[in-house]
């Protein structure tokens, strides 16, 4: 968060996160509120992201019941986000999954998306 507070990076969230955040623990909700206060860009789920998420499903990156996870990746990819940070180690922050997400991205004319856990990108001040 220090990098966002110092305006070194611009936070980006999606409407998917806005929907999911209500069931998250309070510290996570507080972090989300702070991101919004810091001027986070809120991305909508558009047709291009839906089509890209369908591509992930066709390539069996994840089963259809995890469409929301595919949409997270697709929305960030379509928007040209540099880095996606996620605590979702089951479906998102996994080398084998990231490789296939990015293969589909390249196949569809998008650039690769960097995907990391919060611990991997936290500044040393917060560690």
N, C-alpha and C positions, 0 to 999 in steps of 0.2 A: 504494500500500500504506500510505502514511502515514496516510490517512484511516481505514483499517481499524484500524491500530495504535492510533490515537488514539480509537477507538470512535465516530467521527463517522458512520460507515456500517456496516451489517451485511453481511458478505459472504454470498452465496448461490451455491451450486453445485448441480449435479444429478448424479444417478447416471450420466448419459450422460458427463459430464466424467470421473467416476471411472473409467469404462471406457476412455476415450480417452487418459487421461493417461499410461498405461504406455508408450506409444510416443512421447511428447513428449521434447524435449531436457531434460537435467537441470535447467537453470535454471527451466524451466517447471514441472517436477515439484516443485522446491524452493518455488516460489511457491505452488503448489497445497497443499503440505504446510503452509506457513505460514498460508494461509487457513483450513485446517481447525483448526490450533492456535489461531487467533484466534476460533474458535467459529462458523465458517461453517455456515449452515443448509444441509442436503443435501436437495434435493427429489427425490422419486420421480416416475417417469413413470406417471401415472394415465390412466384411460380418457378423461377430458376432454381431456387434452393429446394423446392419440393421435387423438381425433376432430378436434381443431383442426389438428394436423399434416396430417391427411388433407384438410382444407379447403384448406390451403396448396397441397397437391399438385393438388387439383382445379382450383385457380385458376392452376396452372402457374407458381407462384413459382419452384419448383425441380423438377427431374426426380426421380422416385422413388428413384433411387440415392443421393440426398442427403437421405433421410428423417431421418437423425440430425440434420442441420442444422435441418430443420423442427421436430423434437422439441425442440431447444434453445430455439427461439423459443417454441414452444407451452407448454413447461413453465414458462418464465418468465412468460408471459402469464397462464396459468391461476392461477399462484401470486400474481399481482399485484405482481411485482417491478417496481421503479421504473425500473431501468436495466440493460440487458444490455451487457456489455463483451466485445468479441470481436476477435481478430486475423484472423478469416476475412473478408478483403476480397473474396474470389471469390463467396461465396454469402450472406453475412450483412450486412456493413457496406457496403452499397451503397444509395444513395438510391432507385433504381428498385425494388429488392427490398423495402426497408423500407416503402415506400408500399403495396405489395400485401400484405405481412404485416399491416400495420395496417388496411388495408381489410377483410381477412378477419376480423381481430379485432373490428372494429366491427360487421360484419355478423352475427357470432356472439354479440354482446352483451358483449364484453370491451373494456377500454380499450386505448388505443394504448400501445405499448411503445417507450421510447426506446432506441436502439441506437447505440453509439459504439465507436470504437477506444480502446485503452488510452491512447494519446497524447492523445486529446481530453479525457480525464477525469483524467489524472495531475495531482497537485498541483504547484505551482510549485517546491516543495522538491526534488522528484524529477527535475525537468527539467534 
